[in-house]
Amino acid sequence: MLSIEFRKLLEALSQAGAEFIVVGGCAAVLQDVPISTFDLDIVHKRTPENIARLLSVLATLDAHFYPDFARRKLPPRASDLAGRGHILLSTKLGRLDVLCELTGERGYAELLPHTTEISADALHLRVLDLPMLARVKTEAGRPKDLLAVPIIIAAYEERKKRG
Amino acid sequence: MQKPPIVLPVELGVSVEDLFRPVDREAVPELADLLDLLAERHPLVVAAVADVDRSLIWAMQENAPLQNLDNCSHMARDVASITAPAPSSQSDRPAA
């Protein structure tokens, strides 16, 4: 059965010193958007040092490409993480999508000014803020992305109202 | 857009209009460009903001962010367990 432990997955990535931004459904949920998601999406910093840290922790998580019908368990390579694509991985703590860029060629550096920090216990997360999350989903234009946009907008409005 | 026929006792101090509201553009001026883009390309998405049950958002606001993430993990696991193929489905495969 599929394991889904978003918090443990984030803790593992953080403890390894990997630099990343939480995006996608988990970023929305962390900011009070009532949606459900089945994977953790991150955008990582594509420096050789950070890619090495990420590869190291991904190995401990038994991360491999999916779908994997032949059960070959192919792990991601440094060249994959240094590229521009979306690397969809299965780990022992759940699905992890490692995204080099979001819509509009937005990588870690471009997204960083549009993040908010969420901290609890020893966990310090950089999370894509709701206005940028709504924008990238709108620009993506896929029906599944557009479905979340009204909920993100309403949640952002309520969040501002609460202060 | 027609509001759903939800019954809310007056004593609650909340109306259906509070739960289901269109976006207040003045409250979110930083979304102006996005709302203009949506109005041009996907007007139904803007209209759908009025169809979001804001009580779900208020409930999320009562929790810490990581608590909401834990609840999301739990929900996803529950759905995955319900939709996982039954073990007996293996035997349904034709013999090699």
Chai-1 contact restraints between the chains, C-beta under 6 A:
chainA,res_idxA,chainB,res_idxB,connection_type,confidence,min_distance_angstrom,max_distance_angstrom,comment,restraint_id
A,M1,B,A84,contact,1.0,0.0,6.0,A-B,restraint_1
A,L2,B,A80,contact,1.0,0.0,6.0,A-B,restraint_2
A,I4,B,S73,contact,1.0,0.0,6.0,A-B,restraint_3
A,I4,B,A76,contact,1.0,0.0,6.0,A-B,restraint_4
A,I4,B,R77,contact,1.0,0.0,6.0,A-B,restraint_5
A,E5,B,S73,contact,1.0,0.0,6.0,A-B,restraint_6
A,F6,B,L69,contact,1.0,0.0,6.0,A-B,restraint_7
A,F6,B,S73,contact,1.0,0.0,6.0,A-B,restraint_8
A,R7,B,L66,contact,1.0,0.0,6.0,A-B,restraint_9
A,R7,B,L69,contact,1.0,0.0,6.0,A-B,restraint_10
A,R7,B,D70,contact,1.0,0.0,6.0,A-B,restraint_11
A,V29,B,N68,contact,1.0,0.0,6.0,A-B,restraint_12
A,V29,B,L69,contact,1.0,0.0,6.0,A-B,restraint_13
A,V29,B,C72,contact,1.0,0.0,6.0,A-B,restraint_14
A,L30,B,P65,contact,1.0,0.0,6.0,A-B,restraint_15
A,L30,B,L69,contact,1.0,0.0,6.0,A-B,restraint_16
A,D32,B,I57,contact,1.0,0.0,6.0,A-B,restraint_17
A,D32,B,M60,contact,1.0,0.0,6.0,A-B,restraint_18
A,D32,B,Q61,contact,1.0,0.0,6.0,A-B,restraint_19
A,P34,B,L56,contact,1.0,0.0,6.0,A-B,restraint_20
A,P34,B,I57,contact,1.0,0.0,6.0,A-B,restraint_21
A,P34,B,M60,contact,1.0,0.0,6.0,A-B,restraint_22
A,S36,B,M75,contact,1.0,0.0,6.0,A-B,restraint_23
A,F38,B,A76,contact,1.0,0.0,6.0,A-B,restraint_24
A,I118,B,P65,contact,1.0,0.0,6.0,A-B,restraint_25
A,A120,B,L66,contact,1.0,0.0,6.0,A-B,restraint_26
A,P131,B,E30,contact,1.0,0.0,6.0,A-B,restraint_27
A,P131,B,L31,contact,1.0,0.0,6.0,A-B,restraint_28
A,A134,B,L34,contact,1.0,0.0,6.0,A-B,restraint_29
A,R135,B,L34,contact,1.0,0.0,6.0,A-B,restraint_30
A,T138,B,L38,contact,1.0,0.0,6.0,A-B,restraint_31
A,L146,B,H42,contact,1.0,0.0,6.0,A-B,restraint_32
A,L146,B,V45,contact,1.0,0.0,6.0,A-B,restraint_33
A,V149,B,V45,contact,1.0,0.0,6.0,A-B,restraint_34
A,P150,B,V45,contact,1.0,0.0,6.0,A-B,restraint_35
A,P150,B,A48,contact,1.0,0.0,6.0,A-B,restraint_36
A,P150,B,V49,contact,1.0,0.0,6.0,A-B,restraint_37
A,P150,B,V52,contact,1.0,0.0,6.0,A-B,restraint_38
A,I151,B,V52,contact,1.0,0.0,6.0,A-B,restraint_39
A,I153,B,V23,contact,1.0,0.0,6.0,A-B,restraint_40
A,I153,B,V49,contact,1.0,0.0,6.0,A-B,restraint_41
A,A154,B,V49,contact,1.0,0.0,6.0,A-B,restraint_42
A,A154,B,V52,contact,1.0,0.0,6.0,A-B,restraint_43
A,A155,B,I57,contact,1.0,0.0,6.0,A-B,restraint_44
A,E157,B,A27,contact,1.0,0.0,6.0,A-B,restraint_45
A,E157,B,V28,contact,1.0,0.0,6.0,A-B,restraint_46
A,E158,B,I57,contact,1.0,0.0,6.0,A-B,restraint_47
